[in-house]
Amino acid sequence: MPKKIKELKHWLRQLGFTELPGKGSHTNWIHPLYAGKLTVSGKDSSDAKLYQEKDVQQAVKEVKSKQQQEKQEDE
């Protein structure tokens, strides 16, 4: 069963992404450790498309990886 758009946004907020307004139902997400921006489109109650879930998962993976690298460098 596909995730809802609001679940994807919740994941991004938990990880520290900042939400920037976009046009219409689009929201842009940025993070200091993520190169570029991530765009999520759709109403919160809508089902997320497979590509949207993959994009969010990839962004989460990238940020977590960079956070671990920074943590190891600090030690």
PyMOL Python script that loads the backbone (N, CA, C, O; Angstrom):
from pymol import cmd

cmd.read_pdbstr("""\
ATOM      1  N   MET A   1       0.856  -1.184   0.000  1.00  0.00           N
ATOM      2  CA  MET A   1       0.000   0.000   0.000  1.00  0.00           C
ATOM      3  C   MET A   1       0.897   1.241   0.000  1.00  0.00           C
ATOM      4  O   MET A   1       1.824   1.336   0.804  1.00  0.00           O
ATOM      5  N   PRO A   2       0.630   2.172  -0.880  1.00  0.00           N
ATOM      6  CA  PRO A   2       1.491   3.360  -0.957  1.00  0.00           C
ATOM      7  C   PRO A   2       1.361   4.250   0.278  1.00  0.00           C
ATOM      8  O   PRO A   2       0.318   4.297   0.929  1.00  0.00           O
ATOM      9  N   LYS A   3       2.433   4.939   0.571  1.00  0.00           N
ATOM     10  CA  LYS A   3       2.431   5.891   1.680  1.00  0.00           C
ATOM     11  C   LYS A   3       1.632   7.127   1.268  1.00  0.00           C
ATOM     12  O   LYS A   3       1.406   7.376   0.084  1.00  0.00           O
ATOM     13  N   LYS A   4       1.221   7.874   2.248  1.00  0.00           N
ATOM     14  CA  LYS A   4       0.547   9.143   2.001  1.00  0.00           C
ATOM     15  C   LYS A   4       1.601  10.249   1.914  1.00  0.00           C
ATOM     16  O   LYS A   4       2.687  10.132   2.481  1.00  0.00           O
ATOM     17  N   ILE A   5       1.268  11.306   1.205  1.00  0.00           N
ATOM     18  CA  ILE A   5       2.177  12.440   1.059  1.00  0.00           C
ATOM     19  C   ILE A   5       2.563  12.996   2.431  1.00  0.00           C
ATOM     20  O   ILE A   5       3.713  13.379   2.647  1.00  0.00           O
ATOM     21  N   LYS A   6       1.607  13.039   3.354  1.00  0.00           N
ATOM     22  CA  LYS A   6       1.910  13.592   4.677  1.00  0.00           C
ATOM     23  C   LYS A   6       2.933  12.736   5.425  1.00  0.00           C
ATOM     24  O   LYS A   6       3.686  13.265   6.243  1.00  0.00           O
ATOM     25  N   GLU A   7       2.979  11.421   5.161  1.00  0.00           N
ATOM     26  CA  GLU A   7       3.991  10.564   5.784  1.00  0.00           C
ATOM     27  C   GLU A   7       5.380  10.894   5.257  1.00  0.00           C
ATOM     28  O   GLU A   7       6.346  10.920   6.019  1.00  0.00           O
ATOM     29  N   LEU A   8       5.480  11.146   3.952  1.00  0.00           N
ATOM     30  CA  LEU A   8       6.763  11.510   3.370  1.00  0.00           C
ATOM     31  C   LEU A   8       7.257  12.832   3.970  1.00  0.00           C
ATOM     32  O   LEU A   8       8.432  12.972   4.309  1.00  0.00           O
ATOM     33  N   LYS A   9       6.354  13.782   4.093  1.00  0.00           N
ATOM     34  CA  LYS A   9       6.716  15.079   4.664  1.00  0.00           C
ATOM     35  C   LYS A   9       7.142  14.930   6.125  1.00  0.00           C
ATOM     36  O   LYS A   9       8.060  15.611   6.580  1.00  0.00           O
ATOM     37  N   HIS A  10       6.478  14.045   6.849  1.00  0.00           N
ATOM     38  CA  HIS A  10       6.823  13.803   8.249  1.00  0.00           C
ATOM     39  C   HIS A  10       8.245  13.252   8.370  1.00  0.00           C
ATOM     40  O   HIS A  10       9.007  13.683   9.235  1.00  0.00           O
ATOM     41  N   TRP A  11       8.603  12.299   7.501  1.00  0.00           N
ATOM     42  CA  TRP A  11       9.971  11.744   7.494  1.00  0.00           C
ATOM     43  C   TRP A  11      10.985  12.849   7.289  1.00  0.00           C
ATOM     44  O   TRP A  11      11.989  12.925   7.996  1.00  0.00           O
ATOM     45  N   LEU A  12      10.717  13.710   6.314  1.00  0.00           N
ATOM     46  CA  LEU A  12      11.651  14.782   5.994  1.00  0.00           C
ATOM     47  C   LEU A  12      11.793  15.757   7.161  1.00  0.00           C
ATOM     48  O   LEU A  12      12.903  16.190   7.473  1.00  0.00           O
ATOM     49  N   ARG A  13      10.687  16.102   7.803  1.00  0.00           N
ATOM     50  CA  ARG A  13      10.740  17.019   8.955  1.00  0.00           C
ATOM     51  C   ARG A  13      11.548  16.400  10.093  1.00  0.00           C
ATOM     52  O   ARG A  13      12.351  17.083  10.729  1.00  0.00           O
ATOM     53  N   GLN A  14      11.337  15.107  10.352  1.00  0.00           N
ATOM     54  CA  GLN A  14      12.045  14.426  11.434  1.00  0.00           C
ATOM     55  C   GLN A  14      13.555  14.457  11.220  1.00  0.00           C
ATOM     56  O   GLN A  14      14.317  14.537  12.183  1.00  0.00           O
ATOM     57  N   LEU A  15      13.981  14.396   9.989  1.00  0.00           N
ATOM     58  CA  LEU A  15      15.400  14.355   9.663  1.00  0.00           C
ATOM     59  C   LEU A  15      16.021  15.745   9.608  1.00  0.00           C
ATOM     60  O   LEU A  15      17.240  15.876   9.490  1.00  0.00           O
ATOM     61  N   GLY A  16      15.200  16.771   9.692  1.00  0.00           N
ATOM     62  CA  GLY A  16      15.729  18.127   9.729  1.00  0.00           C
ATOM     63  C   GLY A  16      15.647  18.882   8.417  1.00  0.00           C
ATOM     64  O   GLY A  16      16.281  19.926   8.268  1.00  0.00           O
ATOM     65  N   PHE A  17      14.887  18.380   7.472  1.00  0.00           N
ATOM     66  CA  PHE A  17      14.684  19.104   6.217  1.00  0.00           C
ATOM     67  C   PHE A  17      13.805  20.326   6.488  1.00  0.00           C
ATOM     68  O   PHE A  17      12.938  20.299   7.361  1.00  0.00           O
ATOM     69  N   THR A  18      14.037  21.374   5.744  1.00  0.00           N
ATOM     70  CA  THR A  18      13.248  22.601   5.845  1.00  0.00           C
ATOM     71  C   THR A  18      12.322  22.676   4.646  1.00  0.00           C
ATOM     72  O   THR A  18      12.735  22.459   3.507  1.00  0.00           O
ATOM     73  N   GLU A  19      11.069  22.985   4.920  1.00  0.00           N
ATOM     74  CA  GLU A  19      10.054  23.057   3.859  1.00  0.00           C
ATOM     75  C   GLU A  19       9.975  24.464   3.283  1.00  0.00           C
ATOM     76  O   GLU A  19       9.845  25.444   4.017  1.00  0.00           O
ATOM     77  N   LEU A  20      10.055  24.548   1.977  1.00  0.00           N
ATOM     78  CA  LEU A  20       9.891  25.814   1.277  1.00  0.00           C
ATOM     79  C   LEU A  20       8.639  25.711   0.410  1.00  0.00           C
ATOM     80  O   LEU A  20       8.418  24.690  -0.240  1.00  0.00           O
ATOM     81  N   PRO A  21       7.829  26.750   0.399  1.00  0.00           N
ATOM     82  CA  PRO A  21       6.612  26.676  -0.416  1.00  0.00           C
ATOM     83  C   PRO A  21       6.947  26.621  -1.903  1.00  0.00           C
ATOM     84  O   PRO A  21       7.921  27.215  -2.366  1.00  0.00           O
ATOM     85  N   GLY A  22       6.128  25.908  -2.618  1.00  0.00           N
ATOM     86  CA  GLY A  22       6.263  25.821  -4.062  1.00  0.00           C
ATOM     87  C   GLY A  22       4.984  26.317  -4.709  1.00  0.00           C
ATOM     88  O   GLY A  22       4.160  26.967  -4.065  1.00  0.00           O
ATOM     89  N   LYS A  23       4.829  26.014  -5.952  1.00  0.00           N
ATOM     90  CA  LYS A  23       3.649  26.459  -6.683  1.00  0.00           C
ATOM     91  C   LYS A  23       2.561  25.380  -6.579  1.00  0.00           C
ATOM     92  O   LYS A  23       2.830  24.203  -6.818  1.00  0.00           O
ATOM     93  N   GLY A  24       1.367  25.772  -6.231  1.00  0.00           N
ATOM     94  CA  GLY A  24       0.265  24.819  -6.111  1.00  0.00           C
ATOM     95  C   GLY A  24       0.484  23.864  -4.956  1.00  0.00           C
ATOM     96  O   GLY A  24       0.727  24.289  -3.826  1.00  0.00           O
ATOM     97  N   SER A  25       0.397  22.573  -5.239  1.00  0.00           N
ATOM     98  CA  SER A  25       0.541  21.575  -4.183  1.00  0.00           C
ATOM     99  C   SER A  25       1.990  21.117  -4.015  1.00  0.00           C
ATOM    100  O   SER A  25       2.252  20.160  -3.287  1.00  0.00           O
ATOM    101  N   HIS A  26       2.929  21.785  -4.675  1.00  0.00           N
ATOM    102  CA  HIS A  26       4.335  21.411  -4.593  1.00  0.00           C
ATOM    103  C   HIS A  26       5.001  22.049  -3.381  1.00  0.00           C
ATOM    104  O   HIS A  26       4.749  23.210  -3.058  1.00  0.00           O
ATOM    105  N   THR A  27       5.848  21.279  -2.718  1.00  0.00           N
ATOM    106  CA  THR A  27       6.691  21.802  -1.650  1.00  0.00           C
ATOM    107  C   THR A  27       8.119  21.379  -1.951  1.00  0.00           C
ATOM    108  O   THR A  27       8.371  20.269  -2.420  1.00  0.00           O
ATOM    109  N   ASN A  28       9.041  22.279  -1.674  1.00  0.00           N
ATOM    110  CA  ASN A  28      10.458  22.003  -1.876  1.00  0.00           C
ATOM    111  C   ASN A  28      11.097  21.804  -0.512  1.00  0.00           C
ATOM    112  O   ASN A  28      10.737  22.476   0.454  1.00  0.00           O
ATOM    113  N   TRP A  29      12.038  20.886  -0.437  1.00  0.00           N
ATOM    114  CA  TRP A  29      12.682  20.534   0.820  1.00  0.00           C
ATOM    115  C   TRP A  29      14.185  20.652   0.659  1.00  0.00           C
ATOM    116  O   TRP A  29      14.762  20.151  -0.307  1.00  0.00           O
ATOM    117  N   ILE A  30      14.819  21.329   1.627  1.00  0.00           N
ATOM    118  CA  ILE A  30      16.267  21.471   1.594  1.00  0.00           C
ATOM    119  C   ILE A  30      16.859  21.029   2.926  1.00  0.00           C
ATOM    120  O   ILE A  30      16.182  21.032   3.954  1.00  0.00           O
ATOM    121  N   HIS A  31      18.122  20.653   2.891  1.00  0.00           N
ATOM    122  CA  HIS A  31      18.850  20.226   4.084  1.00  0.00           C
ATOM    123  C   HIS A  31      20.310  20.578   3.845  1.00  0.00           C
ATOM    124  O   HIS A  31      20.800  20.439   2.724  1.00  0.00           O
ATOM    125  N   PRO A  32      21.016  21.031   4.880  1.00  0.00           N
ATOM    126  CA  PRO A  32      22.422  21.394   4.698  1.00  0.00           C
ATOM    127  C   PRO A  32      23.298  20.241   4.191  1.00  0.00           C
ATOM    128  O   PRO A  32      24.304  20.481   3.524  1.00  0.00           O
ATOM    129  N   LEU A  33      22.933  19.019   4.496  1.00  0.00           N
ATOM    130  CA  LEU A  33      23.733  17.874   4.088  1.00  0.00           C
ATOM    131  C   LEU A  33      23.232  17.215   2.801  1.00  0.00           C
ATOM    132  O   LEU A  33      23.788  16.207   2.364  1.00  0.00           O
ATOM    133  N   TYR A  34      22.205  17.771   2.206  1.00  0.00           N
ATOM    134  CA  TYR A  34      21.642  17.210   0.977  1.00  0.00           C
ATOM    135  C   TYR A  34      21.909  18.160  -0.181  1.00  0.00           C
ATOM    136  O   TYR A  34      21.569  19.342  -0.121  1.00  0.00           O
ATOM    137  N   ALA A  35      22.513  17.640  -1.220  1.00  0.00           N
ATOM    138  CA  ALA A  35      22.827  18.468  -2.386  1.00  0.00           C
ATOM    139  C   ALA A  35      21.553  18.751  -3.174  1.00  0.00           C
ATOM    140  O   ALA A  35      20.851  17.823  -3.575  1.00  0.00           O
ATOM    141  N   GLY A  36      21.261  20.000  -3.393  1.00  0.00           N
ATOM    142  CA  GLY A  36      20.082  20.363  -4.163  1.00  0.00           C
ATOM    143  C   GLY A  36      18.839  20.428  -3.303  1.00  0.00           C
ATOM    144  O   GLY A  36      18.903  20.627  -2.090  1.00  0.00           O
ATOM    145  N   LYS A  37      17.709  20.255  -3.962  1.00  0.00           N
ATOM    146  CA  LYS A  37      16.436  20.282  -3.242  1.00  0.00           C
ATOM    147  C   LYS A  37      15.579  19.109  -3.700  1.00  0.00           C
ATOM    148  O   LYS A  37      15.775  18.552  -4.780  1.00  0.00           O
ATOM    149  N   LEU A  38      14.640  18.759  -2.862  1.00  0.00           N
ATOM    150  CA  LEU A  38      13.724  17.665  -3.139  1.00  0.00           C
ATOM    151  C   LEU A  38      12.332  18.266  -3.269  1.00  0.00           C
ATOM    152  O   LEU A  38      11.913  19.037  -2.406  1.00  0.00           O
ATOM    153  N   THR A  39      11.619  17.930  -4.318  1.00  0.00           N
ATOM    154  CA  THR A  39      10.270  18.443  -4.526  1.00  0.00           C
ATOM    155  C   THR A  39       9.262  17.326  -4.296  1.00  0.00           C
ATOM    156  O   THR A  39       9.378  16.238  -4.861  1.00  0.00           O
ATOM    157  N   VAL A  40       8.272  17.614  -3.458  1.00  0.00           N
ATOM    158  CA  VAL A  40       7.180  16.677  -3.194  1.00  0.00           C
ATOM    159  C   VAL A  40       5.897  17.368  -3.630  1.00  0.00           C
ATOM    160  O   VAL A  40       5.611  18.489  -3.209  1.00  0.00           O
ATOM    161  N   SER A  41       5.129  16.693  -4.475  1.00  0.00           N
ATOM    162  CA  SER A  41       3.884  17.292  -4.951  1.00  0.00           C
ATOM    163  C   SER A  41       2.702  16.445  -4.533  1.00  0.00           C
ATOM    164  O   SER A  41       2.817  15.229  -4.383  1.00  0.00           O
ATOM    165  N   GLY A  42       1.577  17.086  -4.350  1.00  0.00           N
ATOM    166  CA  GLY A  42       0.349  16.396  -3.995  1.00  0.00           C
ATOM    167  C   GLY A  42      -0.200  16.868  -2.665  1.00  0.00           C
ATOM    168  O   GLY A  42       0.520  17.421  -1.834  1.00  0.00           O
ATOM    169  N   LYS A  43      -1.483  16.641  -2.483  1.00  0.00           N
ATOM    170  CA  LYS A  43      -2.127  16.976  -1.222  1.00  0.00           C
ATOM    171  C   LYS A  43      -1.700  15.975  -0.160  1.00  0.00           C
ATOM    172  O   LYS A  43      -1.355  14.835  -0.474  1.00  0.00           O
ATOM    173  N   ASP A  44      -1.724  16.404   1.101  1.00  0.00           N
ATOM    174  CA  ASP A  44      -1.289  15.536   2.197  1.00  0.00           C
ATOM    175  C   ASP A  44      -2.049  14.214   2.241  1.00  0.00           C
ATOM    176  O   ASP A  44      -1.474  13.190   2.609  1.00  0.00           O
ATOM    177  N   SER A  45      -3.313  14.216   1.877  1.00  0.00           N
ATOM    178  CA  SER A  45      -4.132  13.006   1.973  1.00  0.00           C
ATOM    179  C   SER A  45      -3.988  12.087   0.753  1.00  0.00           C
ATOM    180  O   SER A  45      -4.538  10.986   0.738  1.00  0.00           O
ATOM    181  N   SER A  46      -3.251  12.536  -0.264  1.00  0.00           N
ATOM    182  CA  SER A  46      -3.087  11.729  -1.486  1.00  0.00           C
ATOM    183  C   SER A  46      -2.050  10.632  -1.288  1.00  0.00           C
ATOM    184  O   SER A  46      -1.137  10.752  -0.470  1.00  0.00           O
ATOM    185  N   ASP A  47      -2.213   9.561  -2.057  1.00  0.00           N
ATOM    186  CA  ASP A  47      -1.207   8.502  -2.064  1.00  0.00           C
ATOM    187  C   ASP A  47       0.029   9.005  -2.798  1.00  0.00           C
ATOM    188  O   ASP A  47      -0.071   9.672  -3.828  1.00  0.00           O
ATOM    189  N   ALA A  48       1.188   8.675  -2.252  1.00  0.00           N
ATOM    190  CA  ALA A  48       2.441   9.074  -2.903  1.00  0.00           C
ATOM    191  C   ALA A  48       2.723   8.131  -4.066  1.00  0.00           C
ATOM    192  O   ALA A  48       2.416   6.941  -4.005  1.00  0.00           O
ATOM    193  N   LYS A  49       3.297   8.667  -5.102  1.00  0.00           N
ATOM    194  CA  LYS A  49       3.710   7.857  -6.248  1.00  0.00           C
ATOM    195  C   LYS A  49       4.984   7.112  -5.853  1.00  0.00           C
ATOM    196  O   LYS A  49       5.711   7.541  -4.958  1.00  0.00           O
ATOM    197  N   LEU A  50       5.243   6.006  -6.523  1.00  0.00           N
ATOM    198  CA  LEU A  50       6.416   5.189  -6.213  1.00  0.00           C
ATOM    199  C   LEU A  50       7.702   5.995  -6.346  1.00  0.00           C
ATOM    200  O   LEU A  50       8.601   5.870  -5.515  1.00  0.00           O
ATOM    201  N   TYR A  51       7.795   6.824  -7.391  1.00  0.00           N
ATOM    202  CA  TYR A  51       9.018   7.604  -7.584  1.00  0.00           C
ATOM    203  C   TYR A  51       9.214   8.614  -6.451  1.00  0.00           C
ATOM    204  O   TYR A  51      10.348   8.933  -6.094  1.00  0.00           O
ATOM    205  N   GLN A  52       8.110   9.121  -5.882  1.00  0.00           N
ATOM    206  CA  GLN A  52       8.220  10.070  -4.775  1.00  0.00           C
ATOM    207  C   GLN A  52       8.775   9.374  -3.534  1.00  0.00           C
ATOM    208  O   GLN A  52       9.635   9.915  -2.838  1.00  0.00           O
ATOM    209  N   GLU A  53       8.276   8.176  -3.268  1.00  0.00           N
ATOM    210  CA  GLU A  53       8.779   7.420  -2.123  1.00  0.00           C
ATOM    211  C   GLU A  53      10.266   7.124  -2.291  1.00  0.00           C
ATOM    212  O   GLU A  53      11.042   7.254  -1.344  1.00  0.00           O
ATOM    213  N   LYS A  54      10.658   6.726  -3.501  1.00  0.00           N
ATOM    214  CA  LYS A  54      12.069   6.415  -3.758  1.00  0.00           C
ATOM    215  C   LYS A  54      12.935   7.656  -3.596  1.00  0.00           C
ATOM    216  O   LYS A  54      14.021   7.579  -3.020  1.00  0.00           O
ATOM    217  N   ASP A  55      12.470   8.796  -4.094  1.00  0.00           N
ATOM    218  CA  ASP A  55      13.232  10.038  -3.965  1.00  0.00           C
ATOM    219  C   ASP A  55      13.435  10.408  -2.497  1.00  0.00           C
ATOM    220  O   ASP A  55      14.533  10.800  -2.100  1.00  0.00           O
ATOM    221  N   VAL A  56      12.382  10.284  -1.695  1.00  0.00           N
ATOM    222  CA  VAL A  56      12.476  10.620  -0.275  1.00  0.00           C
ATOM    223  C   VAL A  56      13.389   9.626   0.439  1.00  0.00           C
ATOM    224  O   VAL A  56      14.207  10.028   1.266  1.00  0.00           O
ATOM    225  N   GLN A  57      13.263   8.345   0.133  1.00  0.00           N
ATOM    226  CA  GLN A  57      14.128   7.344   0.753  1.00  0.00           C
ATOM    227  C   GLN A  57      15.592   7.600   0.423  1.00  0.00           C
ATOM    228  O   GLN A  57      16.458   7.467   1.287  1.00  0.00           O
ATOM    229  N   GLN A  58      15.868   7.965  -0.820  1.00  0.00           N
ATOM    230  CA  GLN A  58      17.240   8.249  -1.237  1.00  0.00           C
ATOM    231  C   GLN A  58      17.787   9.475  -0.502  1.00  0.00           C
ATOM    232  O   GLN A  58      18.940   9.477  -0.071  1.00  0.00           O
ATOM    233  N   ALA A  59      16.964  10.513  -0.358  1.00  0.00           N
ATOM    234  CA  ALA A  59      17.388  11.723   0.348  1.00  0.00           C
ATOM    235  C   ALA A  59      17.665  11.411   1.815  1.00  0.00           C
ATOM    236  O   ALA A  59      18.660  11.877   2.369  1.00  0.00           O
ATOM    237  N   VAL A  60      16.800  10.632   2.445  1.00  0.00           N
ATOM    238  CA  VAL A  60      16.979  10.248   3.846  1.00  0.00           C
ATOM    239  C   VAL A  60      18.270   9.449   4.001  1.00  0.00           C
ATOM    240  O   VAL A  60      19.043   9.680   4.931  1.00  0.00           O
ATOM    241  N   LYS A  61      18.495   8.518   3.094  1.00  0.00           N
ATOM    242  CA  LYS A  61      19.701   7.687   3.135  1.00  0.00           C
ATOM    243  C   LYS A  61      20.960   8.547   3.005  1.00  0.00           C
ATOM    244  O   LYS A  61      21.930   8.346   3.736  1.00  0.00           O
ATOM    245  N   GLU A  62      20.942   9.494   2.083  1.00  0.00           N
ATOM    246  CA  GLU A  62      22.097  10.361   1.858  1.00  0.00           C
ATOM    247  C   GLU A  62      22.404  11.212   3.089  1.00  0.00           C
ATOM    248  O   GLU A  62      23.562  11.331   3.491  1.00  0.00           O
ATOM    249  N   VAL A  63      21.380  11.798   3.681  1.00  0.00           N
ATOM    250  CA  VAL A  63      21.584  12.654   4.849  1.00  0.00           C
ATOM    251  C   VAL A  63      22.076  11.832   6.036  1.00  0.00           C
ATOM    252  O   VAL A  63      22.993  12.257   6.738  1.00  0.00           O
ATOM    253  N   LYS A  64      21.486  10.675   6.269  1.00  0.00           N
ATOM    254  CA  LYS A  64      21.925   9.829   7.384  1.00  0.00           C
ATOM    255  C   LYS A  64      23.368   9.392   7.204  1.00  0.00           C
ATOM    256  O   LYS A  64      24.131   9.355   8.170  1.00  0.00           O
ATOM    257  N   SER A  65      23.747   9.064   5.983  1.00  0.00           N
ATOM    258  CA  SER A  65      25.119   8.663   5.692  1.00  0.00           C
ATOM    259  C   SER A  65      26.089   9.803   5.998  1.00  0.00           C
ATOM    260  O   SER A  65      27.135   9.583   6.609  1.00  0.00           O
ATOM    261  N   LYS A  66      25.750  10.999   5.582  1.00  0.00           N
ATOM    262  CA  LYS A  66      26.614  12.153   5.831  1.00  0.00           C
ATOM    263  C   LYS A  66      26.674  12.496   7.315  1.00  0.00           C
ATOM    264  O   LYS A  66      27.708  12.946   7.808  1.00  0.00           O
ATOM    265  N   GLN A  67      25.568  12.287   8.029  1.00  0.00           N
ATOM    266  CA  GLN A  67      25.568  12.532   9.468  1.00  0.00           C
ATOM    267  C   GLN A  67      26.503  11.557  10.174  1.00  0.00           C
ATOM    268  O   GLN A  67      27.211  11.940  11.105  1.00  0.00           O
ATOM    269  N   GLN A  68      26.510  10.298   9.737  1.00  0.00           N
ATOM    270  CA  GLN A  68      27.399   9.304  10.332  1.00  0.00           C
ATOM    271  C   GLN A  68      28.853   9.635  10.032  1.00  0.00           C
ATOM    272  O   GLN A  68      29.714   9.471  10.896  1.00  0.00           O
ATOM    273  N   GLN A  69      29.136  10.099   8.821  1.00  0.00           N
ATOM    274  CA  GLN A  69      30.497  10.485   8.462  1.00  0.00           C
ATOM    275  C   GLN A  69      30.981  11.627   9.341  1.00  0.00           C
ATOM    276  O   GLN A  69      32.114  11.606   9.821  1.00  0.00           O
ATOM    277  N   GLU A  70      30.135  12.613   9.553  1.00  0.00           N
ATOM    278  CA  GLU A  70      30.506  13.746  10.402  1.00  0.00           C
ATOM    279  C   GLU A  70      30.736  13.297  11.843  1.00  0.00           C
ATOM    280  O   GLU A  70      31.649  13.778  12.515  1.00  0.00           O
ATOM    281  N   LYS A  71      29.913  12.384  12.303  1.00  0.00           N
ATOM    282  CA  LYS A  71      30.039  11.876  13.664  1.00  0.00           C
ATOM    283  C   LYS A  71      31.372  11.146  13.836  1.00  0.00           C
ATOM    284  O   LYS A  71      32.053  11.307  14.849  1.00  0.00           O
ATOM    285  N   GLN A  72      31.738  10.335  12.827  1.00  0.00           N
ATOM    286  CA  GLN A  72      33.004   9.594  12.909  1.00  0.00           C
ATOM    287  C   GLN A  72      34.203  10.535  12.848  1.00  0.00           C
ATOM    288  O   GLN A  72      35.220  10.286  13.497  1.00  0.00           O
ATOM    289  N   GLU A  73      34.093  11.610  12.076  1.00  0.00           N
ATOM    290  CA  GLU A  73      35.179  12.570  11.976  1.00  0.00           C
ATOM    291  C   GLU A  73      35.380  13.326  13.296  1.00  0.00           C
ATOM    292  O   GLU A  73      36.500  13.708  13.636  1.00  0.00           O
ATOM    293  N   ASP A  74      34.299  13.535  14.024  1.00  0.00           N
ATOM    294  CA  ASP A  74      34.379  14.245  15.294  1.00  0.00           C
ATOM    295  C   ASP A  74      35.033  13.401  16.387  1.00  0.00           C
ATOM    296  O   ASP A  74      35.565  13.942  17.356  1.00  0.00           O
ATOM    297  N   GLU A  75      34.993  12.099  16.233  1.00  0.00           N
ATOM    298  CA  GLU A  75      35.527  11.210  17.269  1.00  0.00           C
ATOM    299  C   GLU A  75      37.025  11.106  17.221  1.00  0.00           C
ATOM    300  O   GLU A  75      37.621  10.394  18.029  1.00  0.00           O
TER     301      GLU A  75
END
""", "prot")
cmd.dss("prot")
cmd.show_as("cartoon", "prot")
cmd.util.cbc("prot")
cmd.orient("prot")
